[in-house]
């Protein structure tokens, strides 16, 4: 792997919170990736909602397939830019480990539950929860909690962080993964890349899943300039094409256009700022990104999906029921219903309950909800 000077070098890693001897055949970032893939939280992603609940179709994306698509896109771009592919892949595979069951609906419900149960706790953030998973909640090693990942991987996992949480993390780990939220610096380039690959992946696959579900029609996609251009191009090249083959031809072009735009725009930014090493890149403005034109096009696409898909009446009906499940689970456990002992001592009840509920798959949450309440919701998943 030929790395550019501004890429993250595993030999220069800022290390792990608990020192370990190096592995004989793998560098630090390869080891992180392997630990993530073998973790319990990673396996659970296969039964966690992306947009459509698992029972609504076998071919809709889950958090696991989404994470794999992000990793593929991010790794391809990293290779073109001379960034560290292994670190990029590790961050991409771990970025959603803290997501709740039922996607963003579950996250919103759990956030509200925490704020009500403990008004000063700061609620629930899935990025912060992903860091909690790899730092504390995984129980695979005798010597420490969590996966003991390297600083650079942990930095990339913490994509967003409210200031109050950043300050708490900084007190516990001075100069650590939350420092950039306080001093205005940037994460490493591999982390910046994963943030953008996440956006590229979900924009494309949510179009695919939206059409597959019947909630979006290909003709509606003509409203989005970025999509309309690639539909027109596919039709010019294949005049008789229609249905799913037309959709896939458009999506292939859409993904390629965004990937090549990121590569070109980022290469130009790197030439302009010329960071000497990975730390210099952190002190620069954000360097991985779209061109201005592609950023505007991507924003229009996200607005379209928000209005026409994520807020569709059918999706919202599922969202409402899913939120009821999360709220009632939280209330039952918070009021004393039995649950496994929390990983690591010293957590207040509300946080231990949130960790437990956040770690559930969709169908386990529904089984537990039926056991505790006697009511079945989404019978198809049970």
Secondary structure, DSSP 8 states (H G I E B T S, - for coil): ----TTS--GGG---BSS-----SS--HHHHHHHHHHTSHHHHHGGGSBSSS-GGG-TTS-BHHHHHHHHHHHHHHHHHHHT--HHHHHHHHHHTTTT--TTHHHHHHHHHHHHHHHSTTS----HHHHHHHIIIII----SSSSS---BHHHHHHH-----HHHHHHHHHHSTTSTTTHHHH-----HHHHHHHHHHHHHHHHHHHHHHHHHTSS-GGGGGGSHHHHHHHHHHHHHSTT--HHHHHHHHHHHHHHHHHHHHHHHHHHHHHHH--SSHHHHHHSS--S---HHHHHHHHHHHHHHIIIIIT-HHHHHHHHHHHHHHHHHHHHHHTT------SSS---HHHHHHHHHHT--HHHHHHHHHHHHS--SSGGG-
